[in-house]
Every structure is written in C-alpha cells, then in structure tokens.
Amino acid sequence: MASALADDEVAAAPSALRTVFASPLYRGATVSLFLSGLGVSAAAPQITLFLVDDLHTSLTTAGLYYLTNITAPLAGYLIGTRSDRSGKRLGLFRACAVAAAVGWFGMAASNQVWMPFVISALVLAFAGAAGSQLFAELHDSLQETADTVGTAGDGVVSIVRMALTAGWIVGPVLGSLLAATAGPRVMLGATGLCTLAQIFPMGFARTARTARTAKTARTTHVRARPDTQTEHVRRRPGLRAMLPLLAFTGLYCFVYAGEPIKYGYLTIYMRTDLHLPTAVSGAVIAIQPLIELILMPVAVIAARRIGMMRLMIVGAGCGVGANLCFALTGNTAGMFAGQILMGGVWGVFAALGIIVAQRLLPEAVATASAIFMTSPAIASALGGVTGGLGVNLLGLPHVFLLPAVFGLVATAGFAVMSRSRHAVA
C-alpha cells in the first residue's frame, strides 16, 4: 500500500511540470519570479558597498539602511487588501513592478546619502508586493481549475517558487561580477531592468476571474455576477480572522531571523577563526541553495503524507540544528552540516510557506500572500539587531546560539499550531 502511494506521488511531479508548461499564466509567473529573484539578489549584497564606497557613508550608517525594509509589510498589506477588494491581481502586480523599477533606477542615480534611504522606505517597499500578487493570482487560477489540476496544484506553486529561489542562486554571482567590471551604479540599473522585465513574461494576461466574467458577459449579453467561490472580499479581513496568519508569520520571522546573522558573521568566522580557504568557504555558502532546490519538490510530497504544519516543525527544528552546528562544532564538517540543515529549512518554507499562509486566510489570499512575502523585512531587522548586540556579548561563534533559541520558539509554536483547529493539511 505504501509503495502504491509513493508511486502515485512520484507520478504527480511530472503532472505539475506539464501543468506549468501548458499554462501561459504559470509559465509567465515562473519566468517573472526568476527575473525578480535575479535582480534583487544581485543588488542585495552590494548595497552596503555602494553606500560606503560611492556615497561615503560610515559602516554604521550603511547598516541602518536595512531598517528601511520595515515599511515593506505595510505596503504589502495595503496592496493585498486593495487586491482582495478589487480582484485586480495582475494590474497591481504590474504597478508594483514598475514602482520597484523606478526605485532601483533612482538608487542608481543617487548622489546624496539620504536618497537611498527614502527610496527604499517609500518606493522599494512595494517591490515585494509584486510577487505576492502573482501568487494570489496562481491561487485563484488553481482554485478555478481544481477539477482538472487535482493534486498537482501544490506542485505548481512549488515549481513557480523554485524559480524565485533559482534567481537568488544566480543573482549574487552576476551582481558581483557586474559591480566589479562596470561599477555599482550599472549593477543597480541592471536590477531595475530585471524588475521591469518581469512584467513582460506575463504578456497581456488578465486576472482569471476578470477574463472569465468578461467572456460570460459577452455570451449572455448581461452583466455577469461572480459566483460565490471566486467573489473577492469587499472589506479588509478583521483582526480576529487574521490571527492564525499573523501567528504563523510571526513564527516564520523567528526562523528567518537567523539568516542575517548567518550572512553577517558566518563568512567572517570561517575566515578569521577557522582559517578556511576561500574556495572552501564559498562551497559552504553555496551548498545551502543547492540543497534547498533539491528538497523543495520533496517537501511537497512529504506534506501530503504528514501535513504541512507538521512539516514546518521539522523545518524549524532543522534550523535549530544548523545554528548549533555553527556555534559548537568549530570545524569544516560542522559548517557543511549546518548549511545542509539550513537547506532543509528553506526547502520546506520556500516550497510550502506561501501555500500555508493563503490557506490560513482563504477569504483574502492577496492579503495573506503580501503579509507573508514581506515579513522577511521584519525578520531581517530582528536578526540584524540581535546579531549586532549578540556578537558583542557572546562573540563568535556563540552568537549563533541566539538564532537557535529563536528556532526553538518557532518549533514549539508550529507544534502548537499543528494541534489546533488552524492546522493546515
């Protein structure tokens, strides 16, 4: 019986791939999110260098730049609620993508210290909302085609999400090369072009609900009313309805908070304390996204067996183990083990996090998508402050004990949610 179930699940993976290739919407979303990940990840590691080298800010001031990201969740919430009221997912996606492109072009042209801070807080805050609108549109389309897509729906979302991860793998390398050869301003301009280019793979596609309603109106010559399954909400969801989503997102922030600590101090620790060769340090950093990509489709299959929320417990637990490896092992094998475990963390959360968020607020999926996808900004601020204070108190490598504690809190929280009525299958 177990063998038969496994065979059925393996067969579902090609079905998801065929569904993506067969749909202009799914294909376009895949390419769009790859371009988005490529552009943003190319710029992310270079921003501090641009502020210090080109705008001549201090390291302390440059570090404060990342606090401007905390406006992103507010922008995401505003766009998400607007989307849920109007149903115009793809129109808002295009508007946010254009705004983000203008922001990156403005960054490239900045000649005063204050300009990147204001641009990031007021304009680039809407960049993350673009991707959330695509995932909301995917949700709507998969709901409307549930009879034909079947169990491949989660696999479709996972494949599209993998494209974003793939962009984040390639982007930092290309960004570093472009910044080194042509300068950081050209690199920031290229990020703007990538952000703008994500509009084009979507073509002139309209929101599935809008297209269907228009077709019905032409056929019947009457004004069509959306059915109860696809009618968008007319008001913002109340706080009580959002509590499960906010709880899940808060726990996710605890998991994510270890990332800025890791990227800020792991490379320094490997170089100054472990004296690892550059090639070995690079291999340690690079193995995480590779493991993540491999495990994302596996996570979808595993979630069908044990449930998504239970798999979140495993993912958060892997994060605890990873940070303990960084803090306590003190050797190359421990660094590789930690990064492999971290790949397990993001294999789970990257593949399934957006699906869980949408199911926790099914009456407002755009709002849920936006809140979840912009929450890493808050997590980065939390991790940045924790790492900055913790490295002074605990030093390297024991600063990694702090994200391990965050991970324990998240693991316990997901365990509680998995036993509640809000558990997601």
Disulfide bonds with the S-S distance in Angstrom:
none
